[in-house]
Amino acid sequence: MGTGPVRRPTADDDATRPDDDPSGAAPDHDAEFVAFVGAAGPYLLHVAELLSGDRARAQDLVQTTFERVYRSWRTARAGDPWAYARRVLVNLRVDGWRRTRREVLVAPEALPENASADHAAAVARRAVVVRALARLPLAQRRVVVLRHLLDLTEPEVARELGISVGTVKSHNARALARLRELMPEGDRS
């Protein structure tokens, strides 16, 4: 996975909605949801991993996200199911943080360095970015992930997180300043 923006598949390459049946019969909602899970799963897992900093926690978040989206599938599919699922994912992450009131993260120094020299440069850059993101406060990390890795606008990030645009801007500015301190000049590509 690269360190650039996460590309969300478009309607052209997304098979989440079957063609309307001219006979008027109800579409197979389960099959439609299964297609959505197949298409959105990798995207949501990547987002969850960036938000949580932990692959196992990210997998749990995505699983719970799909459970909740399935229960509300009629509502989700009426709009943009990708945005609906992303919002559920972000809210689950926030709820988990509120419930525990404390992040238990591995110290950045304890994260493994590159295991061997045969890893691709992109994997090494991604590891640097993930370690740097893990050192940001949760609110700043969420803003950076949504704003820069998912390419959402400031008003979209504010709407997703339920905060003001000004708060998005201040969290973003502080987070980027901190990331510049944490990341060596050569790793900022």
ABEGO torsion letter per residue (X at the ends): XBABBBBBBBAAABAABBBBBAAGBBBBAAAAAAAAAAAAAAAAAAAAAAAAGBAAAAAAAAAAAAAAAAAAAAAAAABBAAAAAAAAAAAAAAAAAAAAGBBBBBBAAABBBBABAABBAAAAAAAAAAAAAAABBAAAAAAAAAAAAAGBBAAAAAAAAGBBAAAAAAAAAAAAAAAAAABBAAAAX
